[in-house]
Amino acid sequence: MILETYANSLYLGHECHRWSVHPSIIIGGSIANQADYQHLYDALGVRSVLNVETEHSDDGKGINLLSECQVPDDGTPFPKGLVRHAVSFAKLYIGHGPVYVHCQQGGSRSPAFAYAILRWVYGYSPFQALQTIREGKPKAATYGDHRFHQSYLDSVEAALR
């Protein structure tokens, strides 16, 4: 479910979105600045942020509970250590408001990390995790249809076996 559409100042002329894919997970695009994070905090209850994009860091944006597990958006399998770290981070902060998992636009990397959280924090089956993400953001979980997305899903599964 789309929570909001916003103009992200990092990408002039580009419209970004944020989606609720689970009561404890919101995915979306980059956090533009400290005011943008304050909006996430005040309006959506976000207390922790998992940044998986290489394009921008969230350092200096006023986020107290931040983990940067930055991976490129080129289909390269995610490093096992980063996936495990992301899941450990989510385990610590789930229950303190939704975790905001973001990449540049919220289309491929952030859904893959949300999938990892659903699988290994909540114990969802692969089917349940994908279905949950598709209900929140239908075009995000196109695994099997998009080679990068499939690569990300495969690397998440391999990292957490």
C-alpha positions in Angstrom: 0.0 0.0 0.0 1.5 3.4 -1.0 1.8 5.5 2.1 3.0 8.6 0.4 4.3 10.1 -2.8 6.9 12.8 -2.6 9.4 14.8 -4.6 12.8 13.8 -3.5 15.3 16.7 -3.6 18.1 14.2 -4.3 16.5 13.4 -7.6 15.2 16.7 -9.1 12.1 16.1 -11.1 11.7 12.5 -9.9 8.8 11.4 -7.8 9.5 8.8 -5.1 7.2 6.6 -3.1 7.0 4.8 0.2 5.1 1.6 0.7 4.0 -0.4 3.8 4.7 -4.0 3.1 4.2 -5.2 6.6 3.1 -3.5 9.8 6.8 -3.3 10.9 8.4 -2.7 7.5 8.2 0.3 5.2 10.2 0.3 1.9 11.0 3.2 -0.4 13.4 5.6 -1.9 16.3 7.6 -0.5 15.9 9.9 2.5 16.7 13.3 1.2 17.8 15.2 4.3 17.2 15.6 8.0 13.7 17.1 7.5 12.7 14.1 5.4 13.8 11.7 8.1 11.9 13.9 10.7 8.8 13.5 8.6 9.3 9.7 8.5 9.7 9.8 12.3 6.7 12.0 13.0 4.2 10.9 10.3 5.0 7.2 9.9 6.5 6.3 13.3 9.8 5.2 11.8 12.5 4.8 14.4 15.2 2.8 12.6 16.5 2.9 9.1 18.2 0.3 7.0 19.9 2.0 4.0 20.9 -0.5 1.3 21.8 2.0 -1.5 25.3 2.8 -2.5 24.2 6.1 -4.2 23.8 8.1 -0.9 24.6 7.7 2.7 22.2 8.6 5.5 25.0 9.7 7.8 24.3 13.2 9.2 20.5 13.1 8.7 19.7 12.8 12.4 18.9 9.1 12.4 19.8 7.5 15.7 19.1 3.9 14.8 20.8 3.5 11.4 22.5 0.7 9.6 24.1 1.2 6.2 24.3 -2.1 4.3 25.0 -0.6 1.0 24.9 -2.7 -2.1 25.1 -1.8 -5.8 22.0 -2.0 -8.0 23.6 -4.0 -10.8 22.5 -7.6 -10.1 25.6 -8.5 -8.1 24.7 -11.0 -5.4 24.5 -9.3 -2.0 27.4 -10.1 0.4 26.4 -12.7 3.0 27.7 -10.6 5.8 25.6 -7.6 4.9 22.4 -9.6 4.6 23.1 -11.2 8.0 23.8 -7.8 9.5 20.6 -6.3 8.1 18.5 -9.2 9.6 20.3 -8.8 13.0 19.6 -5.0 12.9 16.0 -5.6 12.2 15.7 -8.2 15.0 17.0 -5.5 17.4 14.6 -2.7 16.4 11.4 -4.4 15.2 8.8 -3.5 17.8 10.0 0.1 18.2 8.1 1.4 15.2 8.4 0.3 11.6 11.9 -0.1 10.1 12.4 2.0 7.0 14.3 -0.1 4.4 15.4 1.9 1.5 17.4 1.9 -1.7 17.5 4.6 -4.3 13.9 4.2 -5.5 12.5 1.3 -3.5 12.2 -1.1 -6.4 14.6 -4.0 -6.1 17.2 -3.9 -3.3 14.9 -2.7 -0.5 12.2 -5.4 -1.3 14.9 -8.0 -1.2 16.1 -6.9 2.2 12.4 -6.7 3.4 12.1 -10.3 2.1 15.1 -11.3 4.3 13.5 -9.7 7.3 10.2 -11.5 6.7 11.9 -14.8 6.2 14.3 -14.8 9.1 12.8 -12.4 11.7 9.2 -13.5 11.3 9.7 -17.0 10.0 7.7 -16.5 6.7 8.0 -19.1 4.0 9.5 -17.9 0.7 5.9 -17.8 -0.7 4.5 -15.9 2.3 7.3 -13.4 2.2 6.9 -12.7 -1.5 3.1 -12.5 -1.2 3.4 -10.1 1.6 5.7 -7.8 -0.3 3.5 -8.0 -3.5 0.4 -7.0 -1.4 2.2 -3.9 -0.2 4.1 -3.1 -3.5 2.8 -5.2 -6.3 5.6 -4.5 -8.8 8.5 -4.8 -6.3 8.7 -8.5 -6.0 9.0 -9.5 -9.7 11.4 -12.3 -8.9 11.8 -14.6 -11.9 10.7 -11.8 -14.2 13.6 -9.5 -13.7 17.2 -10.9 -13.6 18.4 -8.4 -11.0 15.5 -9.1 -8.7 16.1 -12.8 -9.0 19.8 -12.4 -8.3 19.0 -10.5 -5.1 16.4 -13.1 -3.9 18.9 -15.9 -4.6 21.7 -14.1 -2.7 19.4 -13.5 0.3 18.4 -17.1 0.4 22.1 -18.2 0.1 23.2 -15.8 2.8 20.8 -17.0 5.4 21.0 -20.7 5.0 
